[in-house]
Structures are given as C-alpha cells and as structure tokens.
Amino acid sequence: MDTEELELRTLVHKDTENLQNWAIYADYLQTKGSPRGEVIELDIALEKSKRNSASLFQEVHRQRRKQDRKSVV
C-alpha cells in the first residue's frame, strides 16, 4: 500500500458517511486496476438509492401530515 492510498483510506475512515470521499478512493483503486474500486462504486450507488428513498418517504409523510391538518380545519 502506497502513501496516497493510506491518505485516502484515512480520509474515508475519518468520515465514513461522506460518499464523496468513498468515490475518490474508489476512483483511485480503479486507476490502480483493483476490482475493489468497482465494488465500492456499487456500494455508493446503493447507499445513494437508500438515502433518496428515505428522503422521498419523509417528504410523502410530511405532505400527508399537511393534508391531515387541512382536513381537520
């Protein structure tokens, strides 16, 4: 493992929720020919999908509460 990879791994592990850091690390790994980079990219896509779904669910819930309040009045 070279110094650049060590720095990237440190960056990723300081803030594991930061998908941008993971993407940078994945890109680095892919440039080195490591299949782990592609696996990380797939994990990132899955995590983004989960976050988008959660956000959509929250928005639907918020809109329903808003509608419920209107119908009570």
C-alpha positions in Angstrom: 0.0 0.0 0.0 1.5 3.3 -1.0 1.3 6.7 0.8 -1.5 8.0 -1.4 -3.7 5.0 -0.7 -3.0 5.3 3.0 -4.0 9.0 3.0 -7.2 8.2 1.1 -8.1 5.4 3.5 -7.5 7.7 6.4 -9.8 10.3 4.9 -12.5 7.7 4.3 -12.4 6.3 7.8 -12.5 9.8 9.4 -16.0 10.3 7.9 -17.4 7.0 6.7 -20.8 8.7 5.8 -19.1 11.0 3.3 -19.8 9.4 -0.1 -17.6 11.8 -2.0 -14.6 10.6 0.0 -15.5 7.0 -0.8 -15.9 7.9 -4.5 -12.4 9.4 -4.6 -11.0 6.3 -3.0 -12.9 4.1 -5.4 -11.6 6.0 -8.4 -8.1 5.7 -7.1 -8.5 2.0 -6.7 -9.9 1.6 -10.2 -7.0 3.6 -11.7 -4.7 1.0 -10.0 -6.7 -1.9 -11.5 -8.2 -3.0 -8.2 -11.7 -4.6 -8.5 -12.4 -3.2 -5.0 -12.9 0.2 -6.6 -15.9 -1.1 -8.7 -17.4 -2.8 -5.6 -17.1 0.5 -3.7 -18.8 2.3 -6.6 -21.7 -0.2 -6.4 -21.9 0.3 -2.6 -22.1 4.1 -3.2 -24.9 3.7 -5.7 -26.8 1.5 -3.3 -26.3 4.0 -0.4 -27.4 6.9 -2.6 -30.5 5.0 -3.5 -31.3 4.3 0.1 -30.8 7.9 1.0 -33.0 9.1 -1.8 -35.7 6.6 -0.8 -35.6 7.8 2.8 -35.8 11.4 1.7 -38.8 10.6 -0.5 -40.5 8.8 2.3 -40.0 11.7 4.6 -41.4 14.1 2.1 -44.5 12.0 1.5 -45.0 11.7 5.3 -44.7 15.5 5.6 -47.2 16.1 2.8 -49.7 13.7 4.4 -49.5 15.4 7.7 -50.0 18.7 6.0 -53.1 17.3 4.3 -54.4 15.8 7.5 -54.1 19.2 9.2 -56.0 20.9 6.4 -58.8 18.3 6.5 -59.3 18.8 10.3 -59.9 22.6 9.8 
